[in-house]
Amino acid sequence: MRIGSLNKLITLQRPVRSRNGSTGAISTTWEDVIDVWADVRYTSGLEMARANTILAPARASMRIRKRAVDPAWRVKQGEVIFSILAVLPDERGNEYTDLTVEQGAANE
């Protein structure tokens, strides 16, 4: 893996669920796990119609050094939030992990 291509700083975040003491409702907040350097490549920008609004989620591939990542986590790059669609290990060299991600409100 060419280290120079890991030029974007991203934050892996995990969900933290807690119960409200007065109402009993469960809420989710996001906790930073770690900041890592990534090679970010946008693969598409699909347009979808939802509730009479056009949404254009961006899909990307984010390659990071080998690390265990839970698909329930999310990625934050600057102020942009990405849902993790797939975690793909490097089967040959065992050097990196690829994250297939989609920008959107699914995990906000």
C-alpha positions in Angstrom: 0.0 0.0 0.0 1.3 3.5 -0.9 1.2 5.5 2.3 1.2 8.8 0.4 -2.3 8.0 -0.9 -3.7 8.0 2.7 -4.2 11.8 2.6 -7.7 12.4 4.1 -8.3 12.3 7.9 -11.5 10.5 8.8 -13.1 9.6 12.1 -14.7 6.2 12.8 -17.6 6.6 15.2 -19.7 4.0 17.1 -23.3 4.3 18.3 -24.0 4.7 22.0 -27.5 3.9 23.1 -28.9 5.2 26.4 -32.2 5.3 28.1 -33.8 8.6 29.2 -34.4 8.4 32.9 -37.7 10.3 32.9 -39.4 9.0 29.7 -37.6 5.7 29.2 -37.0 6.5 25.6 -33.8 5.1 24.0 -31.6 7.6 22.2 -28.5 7.2 20.2 -25.5 9.4 20.3 -22.2 8.9 18.4 -18.8 8.4 20.1 -15.5 8.8 18.3 -13.5 5.6 18.2 -10.3 6.7 16.3 -9.1 9.2 13.7 -7.3 7.4 10.8 -5.9 8.5 7.5 -7.7 7.2 4.4 -7.6 7.1 0.6 -11.1 8.4 -0.3 -12.4 7.8 -3.8 -16.0 8.8 -4.7 -17.6 6.2 -6.9 -21.0 7.7 -7.7 -23.6 10.2 -6.9 -27.0 8.6 -7.3 -30.2 10.7 -7.4 -33.2 9.4 -5.6 -36.7 10.8 -4.9 -37.9 10.6 -1.4 -40.9 12.5 0.0 -41.0 14.8 -3.0 -37.4 15.8 -2.5 -34.5 14.9 -4.7 -31.6 13.4 -2.7 -28.2 12.8 -4.1 -26.2 10.5 -1.9 -22.6 10.2 -2.7 -20.9 6.7 -2.5 -17.3 6.3 -1.8 -14.6 3.8 -1.1 -12.3 4.6 1.8 -9.1 2.6 2.2 -7.5 2.6 5.6 -4.7 0.6 7.2 -5.8 -2.8 8.4 -8.2 -2.4 11.3 -11.3 -4.1 12.7 -14.3 -2.0 11.8 -17.9 -2.8 12.8 -20.4 -2.2 10.0 -22.8 -0.6 12.5 -20.3 2.3 12.9 -20.2 5.4 10.7 -17.5 7.6 9.2 -17.2 11.3 9.7 -15.0 13.3 7.2 -15.0 17.0 8.3 -18.7 17.7 8.8 -19.9 15.0 6.4 -21.4 11.8 7.8 -21.2 8.5 5.9 -23.0 5.2 6.6 -20.9 2.1 6.3 -22.4 -0.2 3.7 -19.6 -2.8 3.7 -16.3 -3.6 5.4 -14.0 -5.4 2.9 -10.7 -6.9 4.1 -7.5 -7.2 2.1 -7.5 -10.9 1.3 -4.1 -11.0 -0.3 -1.7 -8.6 1.4 -3.5 -8.3 4.7 -2.5 -4.6 4.7 -5.7 -2.6 4.5 -9.4 -2.5 5.0 -11.8 -1.0 2.4 -15.0 0.7 3.6 -17.8 1.2 1.1 -19.7 4.2 2.4 -22.7 6.3 1.5 -23.3 9.9 2.5 -26.7 10.4 4.0 -29.0 10.8 7.0 -29.3 7.1 7.9 -27.0 7.4 10.9 -27.3 11.1 11.8 
